[in-house]
Amino acid sequence: MSFKFKRKRLLLSEKYKSSKAIGYARAIHNEHAYLEEQIKNLKEEGCSLVFSELISLDEEIKPQLNKAINCLSEGDQLIMTQLDRAFKNKKECLRTINKLINKNIKLRTLNDFFADNESSKSNSSIFKILYELDNLEDKSLGERKKEQLLRRKLSGNNLGGRPKISPLKESLVIRLRNEGYSYRSIRSQTGIALSTIRRVILEGELM
């Protein structure tokens, strides 16, 4: 009597034997040595291909990061030395993690961060929940700002009995602030109270 063993699920090594690891490295423009160090570490980690760029973290579009992500298929993994090489904030990171998880692509860093859709269903759910909570925070903050702006408009931009100033002076306050002057410096140049300056700048940000 013979018995043929057949696994219901493939081993990880079997399932991803044709998968690939793609690396991403980033540094700012004067950090060539740091960029080369990242590339070296990623290659040693087993990355078959490393996309790299010298670019500010604040740039909305990182062309080489987009190319790296577009090269990934189901079962592949994206590797970087640490999360701040690719993401400037929590929201951006969570958005990309969820995008990768939905395509069954792993994200891993060399300092032991790991996100995938296979280790557990709860792992995937946690990232999705965090992403939705972050969206909720943004939406709630946006609504509160709209309500504040509406109340100021209904009170003639004079909430709480604060004195109004002319549109010309409001423009001057906003221009000085955009040029990098401190609140106290703006007060000394315009003679406007600090509380009024803060209100004008806040309302300018909400517009």
C-alpha positions, 0 to 999 in steps of 0.5 A: 500500500502506497501513500502519496503525500501532497501538501495542501499549501506550498512551502514558502520556498516552493511558492516563491521560487520564481519570485524576485527581490527588488531594492530601492535606495535613496539619498539627498544630492550630496550623499553619494557615498550613502547611496552607494552604501545602500545599494551595496547592502541591498545587493548583498541581501539578494536584490536582483535589481536595485533602483536608486536616486538622489532626490529629496524625501519631500518630492511628491514623485520619486521616479525610481521608486515608482519604477521599482514598484512597477517591476514587482509582481505577485510573490515579489518583495520590495526591499529598502534599508529603512522606511524613510528612504521611500516615505516622508510620512505615515500616510504615504507609507500605509498607502503603499503598504496596502497597495503592495499587500493587495497585490500579494507583494512584500515590503521589507527593510534591512532593520527588520520591518516586514509587511506581507499578506501571507504571514497572517490575515490579521497582519494585513488587516492591521495595516488596512485599519491603520490606513483607514484610521489615518484617513479618518484623522485627515477627514476629521481635521479637514471638517473641523477646519471648514467649520472654523472658517465658516464660523469666522466668515459668519462673524465677519472674520471677527470671531470673539470680538477680535479687531478686523484689519484691512485686506491690504494689511492682511495681505502684508501679514501673509506675505511677510510670513511667507518670506520667513518673518516671525510673528514678533517681527511682523508685529514690529513691522506692522503694529498689528497685535500678535493674536490678530497676526495668528488669526490672519495666518491661520485663515490664510492657510484654510483658504 
